[in-house]
Amino acid sequence: MSDDVYIIGVDMLKFGRFPDRTVPQLGAQAALLALDDAGLEIKAMEALYCGNLYQANAMVGQRLLQEIGQTGIPVVNCANACATGATAFREAWMAVKAGACDLALAVGVEQMGKGLLGGGGAGTGIPKEGLFGGGTMPTVFAEAGMEHSHRYGTTFEQFAKVSVKNHHHSTMNPKAAYQMETPLEMVMNAEMISYPNTKLMCSVNVDGAAAAVLTSGKKVRELGLGKRAVKVRASALTSDPWQERDLVMPDVNSCTRLAAEKAFSLAGLGPEDLDLVELHDCFATAELLHYENLGLCGDGEAGRLIDDGETALGGRIPVNVSGGLLSKGHPLGATGIANIYEVSTHLRGEAGRRQVKDARIGLTHVIGLGSACAIHVLEKSDL
């Protein structure tokens, strides 16, 4: 196995709508930004791992290289639901960690349609849509939120406060798709999509791309890039463990709890060591659930955490200072690496007005139902 793995270049496009661009063009632009951040060219890369969901059969990685330089390197295309980008990043990490290469490029890219996610590909038998719940993502996470409310008394207002916080954070992030304040009354009175999630409590379907350059510690020192390098302290990827439960609605918690356990064990750290977190707030309800799944608080304490401002910028453990998926946007294949960009920016001390003071350790988290959960623990460079 190689020595520690570092990020030496990372960047993302400002998320939005790009109807005049192709998926490979968006991915190529993000790749060039990350290469520029590292001060390297595509010919220095020894492998490419490309994450994309909606064109998973279309060789996006190879088409991306047609835009910026075909050097004959191995290309692996990844698709893993909302964890797609993080999976591509992990594959690049594993290649460097194993010593298969010294420099690897990870790219996540997506062009999104409009409308509700999920609900397709129904199987045989009695459909659950409208009978037992729903297969669309707003409904799945609404059900999960209501289960939490039933168990712990979590309120509609507490869920809505997640959106208030994340939209406020977005006003300090120039790369967020939306940068606007949404007062609590506005969030709670917005169009109801699936109770308790109103429209302003749902993630934004936008296009986007993000990329990262990974290398070994030896190569970092050789290139003299230690000052801005970010160490990948741990990488964990899980799927749902088998358990006796009602299979009508998806389990949105177990694979995150398993991934968090593995990541903290690999990092030799605990939740108390984190300075910031970028987690998968696909819906406002999801963020509160993941506070507990990641160990940021005890079970049933997530409502108190948001009420007390502990997860806001300046609080004990800032969460989604980028604006999160609710404001930054959620182009599925790009989200995992965009989260890594955000945390890396703070660890480098380059986050501007939204900078988390003295940030040294950060965690990124994504979950794709089906299921896949990827967690990465990042650390400020010690080189």
C-alpha positions as CSV (number, residue, x, y, z in Angstrom):
1,M,0.0,0.0,0.0
2,S,1.1,3.6,-0.7
3,D,1.5,6.3,1.9
4,D,-1.2,8.9,2.6
5,V,-3.3,10.2,-0.2
6,Y,-3.7,13.9,-0.7
7,I,-5.9,16.3,-2.8
8,I,-3.7,18.8,-4.6
9,G,-6.3,20.2,-7.0
10,V,-10.0,20.6,-6.5
11,D,-12.7,22.9,-8.0
12,M,-16.3,23.0,-9.2
13,L,-18.5,24.9,-11.6
14,K,-21.1,27.3,-10.2
15,F,-24.1,25.0,-10.3
16,G,-27.0,26.1,-12.5
17,R,-28.6,25.3,-15.9
18,F,-26.4,24.8,-19.0
19,P,-28.7,23.9,-21.9
20,D,-26.1,24.8,-24.4
21,R,-23.4,22.5,-22.9
22,T,-23.0,18.7,-23.1
23,V,-22.2,16.5,-20.1
24,P,-18.6,15.9,-21.3
25,Q,-18.1,19.6,-21.8
26,L,-19.2,20.4,-18.3
27,G,-17.0,17.6,-16.9
28,A,-14.1,18.8,-19.0
29,Q,-14.4,22.3,-17.7
30,A,-14.4,21.1,-14.0
31,A,-11.4,18.9,-14.8
32,L,-9.4,21.8,-16.2
33,L,-10.3,23.9,-13.1
34,A,-9.0,21.2,-10.8
35,L,-5.9,20.7,-12.9
36,D,-5.2,24.4,-12.9
37,D,-5.7,24.4,-9.1
38,A,-2.9,21.8,-8.9
39,G,-0.8,23.5,-11.5
40,L,-0.7,20.4,-13.7
41,E,-1.8,19.3,-17.2
42,I,-3.9,16.4,-18.3
43,K,-0.8,14.6,-19.6
44,A,0.4,14.3,-16.0
45,M,-2.7,12.2,-15.0
46,E,-2.3,8.4,-14.9
47,A,-6.0,7.5,-14.5
48,L,-9.4,9.1,-14.7
49,Y,-12.5,8.1,-12.6
50,C,-15.6,9.7,-13.9
51,G,-19.0,9.7,-12.1
52,N,-22.2,10.3,-14.0
53,L,-25.7,8.8,-13.5
54,Y,-28.0,9.7,-16.3
55,Q,-25.6,8.9,-19.1
56,A,-24.0,5.9,-17.3
57,N,-23.8,3.9,-20.5
58,A,-22.3,6.7,-22.6
59,M,-18.6,6.5,-21.8
60,V,-18.6,10.1,-20.3
61,G,-15.0,9.8,-19.0
62,Q,-13.6,9.0,-22.5
63,R,-15.7,11.7,-24.1
64,L,-14.5,14.2,-21.5
65,L,-10.9,13.4,-22.5
66,Q,-11.8,14.2,-26.1
67,E,-12.3,17.7,-24.9
68,I,-9.1,18.2,-23.0
69,G,-6.6,15.6,-24.2
70,Q,-6.6,11.9,-25.0
71,T,-3.5,10.5,-23.4
72,G,-4.4,6.8,-23.4
73,I,-4.8,6.5,-19.6
74,P,-7.3,4.0,-18.1
75,V,-10.8,5.5,-17.6
76,V,-13.4,4.1,-15.2
77,N,-17.0,5.3,-15.4
78,C,-19.0,5.1,-12.2
79,A,-22.7,5.2,-11.4
80,N,-23.9,4.8,-7.8
81,A,-27.1,6.9,-7.4
82,C,-26.5,10.1,-5.4
83,A,-23.1,8.7,-4.2
84,T,-21.8,8.6,-7.8
85,G,-19.3,11.4,-7.6
86,A,-18.0,10.3,-4.2
87,T,-17.6,6.8,-5.5
88,A,-15.5,8.1,-8.4
89,F,-13.4,10.0,-5.9
90,R,-13.0,6.9,-3.7
91,E,-11.9,4.8,-6.7
92,A,-9.2,7.4,-7.5
93,W,-8.2,7.4,-3.8
94,M,-7.9,3.6,-3.9
95,A,-5.8,3.6,-7.0
96,V,-3.3,6.0,-5.4
97,K,-3.5,4.3,-2.0
98,A,-2.7,0.9,-3.6
99,G,0.3,2.4,-5.5
100,A,-1.3,1.7,-8.9
101,C,-0.6,5.3,-9.9
102,D,0.8,8.5,-8.4
103,L,-1.7,11.0,-9.9
104,A,-5.4,10.3,-10.5
105,L,-8.2,12.6,-11.6
106,A,-11.8,12.2,-10.3
107,V,-14.7,14.0,-12.0
108,G,-18.4,14.1,-11.2
109,V,-20.8,15.6,-13.6
110,E,-24.6,15.7,-14.3
111,Q,-27.3,17.4,-16.3
112,M,-30.6,17.2,-14.5
113,G,-34.1,17.2,-15.8
114,K,-37.0,18.8,-14.1
115,G,-39.6,17.3,-11.8
116,L,-39.6,14.8,-8.9
117,L,-36.8,12.2,-8.4
118,G,-37.6,8.6,-8.1
119,G,-40.9,6.7,-8.6
120,G,-39.7,5.0,-11.8
121,G,-39.0,1.3,-12.5
122,A,-42.0,-0.1,-10.6
123,G,-42.0,-3.8,-10.1
124,T,-44.8,-6.3,-10.2
125,G,-47.5,-6.7,-7.6
126,I,-49.5,-4.1,-5.8
127,P,-48.0,-0.6,-6.2
128,K,-47.2,1.2,-3.0
129,E,-47.5,4.7,-4.6
130,G,-50.5,6.3,-3.0
131,L,-51.3,3.2,-0.9
132,F,-48.4,2.7,1.5
133,G,-46.6,5.9,0.9
134,G,-44.7,6.8,-2.3
135,G,-41.6,6.1,-4.4
136,T,-40.6,9.6,-5.2
137,M,-37.8,11.0,-3.1
138,P,-39.8,13.9,-1.5
139,T,-42.2,11.3,-0.2
140,V,-39.6,8.9,1.0
141,F,-37.8,11.5,3.0
142,A,-41.1,13.0,4.2
143,E,-42.0,9.6,5.6
144,A,-38.6,9.3,7.3
145,G,-39.0,12.7,8.8
146,M,-42.5,11.9,10.1
147,E,-41.2,8.7,11.7
148,H,-38.6,10.8,13.5
149,S,-41.3,13.2,14.6
150,H,-43.4,10.3,15.9
151,R,-40.5,8.9,17.9
152,Y,-38.9,12.1,19.2
153,G,-41.4,14.9,18.8
154,T,-39.5,16.7,16.1
155,T,-41.6,19.6,14.7
156,F,-42.3,21.1,11.3
157,E,-40.7,24.3,12.4
158,Q,-37.4,22.4,13.4
159,F,-37.3,20.8,9.9
160,A,-37.9,24.2,8.3
161,K,-35.1,25.8,10.2
162,V,-32.6,23.6,8.3
163,S,-33.7,25.3,5.1
164,V,-33.4,28.8,6.7
165,K,-29.9,28.0,7.8
166,N,-28.7,26.5,4.6
167,H,-30.2,29.3,2.4
168,H,-28.5,31.8,4.7
169,H,-25.1,30.0,4.2
170,S,-25.6,30.1,0.4
171,T,-25.6,33.9,0.4
172,M,-21.8,33.6,1.1
173,N,-21.1,31.0,-1.5
174,P,-20.6,32.4,-5.1
175,K,-20.8,28.9,-6.5
176,A,-24.2,28.1,-5.1
177,A,-27.1,27.9,-7.6
178,Y,-29.3,30.0,-5.4
179,Q,-28.0,32.7,-3.0
180,M,-31.0,34.1,-1.1
181,E,-32.3,34.4,2.4
182,T,-35.5,32.4,3.2
183,P,-37.0,33.5,6.5
184,L,-38.8,30.8,8.5
185,E,-42.3,32.0,7.7
186,M,-41.4,31.9,3.9
187,V,-40.1,28.3,4.2
188,M,-43.1,27.1,6.2
189,N,-45.6,28.8,3.9
190,A,-44.1,27.7,0.6
191,E,-45.9,25.2,-1.6
192,M,-46.2,21.8,0.2
193,I,-44.5,19.0,-1.7
194,S,-44.8,16.2,0.8
195,Y,-45.4,17.1,4.4
196,P,-43.3,18.2,6.2
197,N,-41.1,19.2,3.2
198,T,-42.2,22.3,1.4
199,K,-40.7,23.4,-1.9
200,L,-38.0,25.4,-0.1
201,M,-37.1,22.3,1.9
202,C,-36.3,20.2,-1.2
203,S,-32.9,20.1,-3.0
204,V,-32.4,22.0,-6.3
205,N,-32.3,20.0,-9.6
206,V,-29.5,21.8,-11.5
207,D,-26.6,20.9,-13.8
208,G,-23.0,20.9,-12.5
209,A,-19.6,19.3,-12.4
210,A,-16.7,19.1,-9.9
211,A,-13.3,17.5,-10.0
212,A,-10.3,16.6,-7.9
213,V,-6.7,15.6,-8.4
214,L,-5.3,13.1,-6.0
215,T,-1.8,12.0,-5.4
216,S,0.5,10.2,-2.9
217,G,2.4,11.9,-0.1
218,K,5.6,11.1,-1.9
219,K,4.4,12.9,-5.0
220,V,3.2,15.9,-3.0
221,R,6.6,16.4,-1.6
222,E,8.2,15.9,-5.0
223,L,5.9,18.6,-6.5
224,G,6.3,20.9,-3.6
225,L,2.5,21.2,-3.2
226,G,2.2,20.4,0.5
227,K,1.1,23.9,1.6
228,R,-2.4,23.6,0.0
229,A,-2.7,19.8,0.0
230,V,-5.5,18.2,1.8
231,K,-5.1,14.7,3.3
232,V,-7.8,12.1,2.8
233,R,-7.8,10.8,6.3
234,A,-10.4,8.1,5.6
235,S,-12.7,6.8,2.9
236,A,-15.7,4.6,3.5
237,L,-18.4,3.2,1.2
238,T,-21.3,1.0,2.4
239,S,-24.6,-0.4,1.3
240,D,-27.6,-1.4,3.3
241,P,-26.9,-4.2,5.8
242,W,-29.5,-6.9,6.0
243,Q,-31.9,-6.5,8.9
244,E,-35.4,-7.5,9.9
245,R,-37.6,-4.5,9.0
246,D,-40.7,-3.4,7.1
247,L,-39.6,-3.2,3.5
248,V,-42.4,-1.0,2.2
249,M,-40.3,2.2,2.5
250,P,-36.5,2.6,2.1
251,D,-34.2,2.7,5.0
252,V,-32.5,6.1,4.9
253,N,-30.4,5.7,8.0
254,S,-28.6,2.4,8.3
255,C,-26.0,2.6,5.6
256,T,-24.9,6.1,6.9
257,R,-24.5,4.8,10.4
258,L,-22.4,1.9,9.1
259,A,-20.3,4.2,6.9
260,A,-19.7,6.7,9.7
261,E,-18.6,3.9,12.0
262,K,-16.1,2.6,9.4
263,A,-14.8,6.1,8.5
264,F,-14.2,7.2,12.1
265,S,-12.5,3.9,12.8
266,L,-10.2,4.3,9.8
267,A,-9.5,7.9,10.7
268,G,-8.8,7.2,14.3
269,L,-11.2,10.1,15.1
270,G,-14.7,10.6,16.4
271,P,-17.5,13.1,15.7
272,E,-16.2,15.3,18.4
273,D,-13.0,15.9,16.4
274,L,-14.8,17.4,13.4
275,D,-14.7,21.1,12.6
276,L,-17.3,21.1,9.8
277,V,-19.5,18.7,7.9
278,E,-21.0,18.7,4.4
279,L,-23.9,16.2,4.5
280,H,-26.6,15.0,2.2
281,D,-29.5,17.4,2.8
282,C,-31.5,16.2,-0.2
283,F,-34.5,17.3,1.9
284,A,-34.6,19.3,5.1
285,T,-35.8,16.2,7.0
286,A,-32.7,14.3,5.8
287,E,-30.3,16.8,7.4
288,L,-31.8,16.3,10.9
289,L,-31.7,12.5,10.5
290,H,-28.1,12.6,9.5
291,Y,-27.1,14.7,12.5
292,E,-27.9,11.6,14.5
293,N,-26.7,9.1,11.9
294,L,-23.2,10.7,11.9
295,G,-23.0,11.0,15.6
296,L,-23.1,14.8,15.8
297,C,-25.6,14.3,18.6
298,G,-27.5,11.6,20.3
299,D,-30.7,10.0,18.9
300,G,-33.6,12.3,19.4
301,E,-31.4,15.4,19.8
302,A,-31.3,16.7,16.3
303,G,-34.2,19.2,16.9
304,R,-32.3,20.7,19.8
305,L,-29.2,21.0,17.7
306,I,-30.9,23.1,15.0
307,D,-32.9,25.1,17.6
308,D,-29.6,26.0,19.4
309,G,-27.8,27.1,16.2
310,E,-25.0,24.5,16.8
311,T,-24.9,23.6,13.1
312,A,-24.9,27.1,11.8
313,L,-21.7,29.0,10.8
314,G,-20.1,30.0,14.1
315,G,-21.8,27.2,15.9
316,R,-20.2,24.1,17.6
317,I,-20.2,22.0,14.4
318,P,-21.2,23.9,11.2
319,V,-23.1,21.8,8.7
320,N,-23.5,22.6,5.0
321,V,-21.9,26.0,5.1
322,S,-21.9,25.8,1.2
323,G,-25.7,26.2,1.3
324,G,-26.0,22.4,1.0
325,L,-28.1,20.7,-1.7
326,L,-31.0,22.9,-0.7
327,S,-29.3,26.0,-2.1
328,K,-26.0,25.0,-3.8
329,G,-27.9,22.4,-5.8
330,H,-27.9,18.7,-6.4
331,P,-26.6,17.5,-9.8
332,L,-26.4,13.9,-8.8
333,G,-23.1,12.8,-10.2
334,A,-21.3,16.0,-9.1
335,T,-22.5,16.3,-5.6
336,G,-20.0,14.0,-3.9
337,I,-17.0,15.8,-5.2
338,A,-18.6,19.2,-4.8
339,N,-18.9,18.4,-1.1
340,I,-15.2,17.5,-1.0
341,Y,-14.4,20.8,-2.8
342,E,-16.3,22.7,-0.1
343,V,-14.5,21.1,2.9
344,S,-11.1,21.3,1.2
345,T,-11.6,25.0,0.7
346,H,-12.2,25.5,4.4
347,L,-9.2,23.4,5.3
348,R,-7.1,25.6,3.0
349,G,-8.5,28.7,4.7
350,E,-9.8,30.0,1.4
351,A,-13.6,30.0,2.0
352,G,-14.0,33.8,2.4
353,R,-17.0,35.1,4.3
354,R,-18.2,31.6,5.1
355,Q,-14.8,30.3,6.4
356,V,-15.1,28.0,9.4
357,K,-12.5,29.4,11.8
358,D,-9.4,27.3,12.4
359,A,-10.8,24.3,10.4
360,R,-8.5,21.3,10.5
361,I,-10.8,18.2,10.1
362,G,-13.9,18.0,7.9
363,L,-16.3,15.2,6.9
364,T,-18.3,14.8,3.7
365,H,-21.3,12.5,3.3
366,V,-23.6,11.4,0.5
367,I,-26.3,8.7,0.3
368,G,-27.9,7.2,-2.7
369,L,-31.0,5.1,-2.0
370,G,-30.8,1.7,-3.3
371,S,-28.3,1.9,-1.5
372,A,-24.9,3.5,-1.2
373,C,-23.3,5.8,1.4
374,A,-19.9,7.4,0.9
375,I,-18.1,9.3,3.7
376,H,-14.7,11.0,3.5
377,V,-12.8,12.5,6.4
378,L,-10.4,15.2,5.2
379,E,-7.6,16.9,7.2
380,K,-5.6,20.1,6.8
381,S,-2.2,19.3,5.3
382,D,0.6,18.3,7.7
383,L,3.3,18.7,5.0
